[in-house]
Amino acid sequence: MGICFVPLSLALAWMFFLPVGIIFIFSGFIYTVFANSTAQSLGWMSNGFQKEIGFVSWGIGAAGLVASGMGSDA
C-alpha cells in the first residue's frame, strides 16, 4: 500500500474554500444578523462592534472563496 499524495494546488484550494471561505462567511452572518444575541452570549455589550467584525469576516470569506478558485472554469 503506497502513500497517496494530493496535488498542492488542490489542497490549497480546499483550504481556502472551506476553512477560510465558508467559515468566515458563516461567521460574518452570525456577527451581523444576530449581532445582539452573539454579543450577549460572549458577554459583550452590543455597541456595533459585532457588525464591524461581521463585515470584516465577510470580506475575508469572500477573498478565501475567490482565492480557492472553486467556481472558476480554469
Buried (B, 14 or more C-beta within 10 A) or exposed (E): EEEEEEEEEEEBBEBBBEEBBBBBBEBBBBBBEBBEEBBEEEEEEEEEEBBEBBEBBBEBBBBBBEBBBBEEEE
